Structure formats: structure tokens, C-alpha cells
């Protein structure tokens, strides 16, 4: 983290939230798709 001292931490928090939301959506859709196909 010492290399990115010039970048505000809020930017990383927002980026982390955005990425985690996308990952959760992807896994959610995949899980729903597999659950629907198995049923």
C-alpha cells in the first residue's frame, strides 16, 4: 500500500464494493441458473 500513497483510500473502497457486487451477481446468476436447470 506504500506505493499507492497518492491515491485516496475511498477510491479503493468504492472499487472493491463495485467488484464484489459484480462477483456476487455473477455467482448469484450462475447459482440460480444451475438450480433451475437441475430442477
Buried (B, 14 or more C-beta within 10 A) or exposed (E): EEEEEEEEEEEEEEEEEEEEEEEEEEEEEEEEEEEEEEE
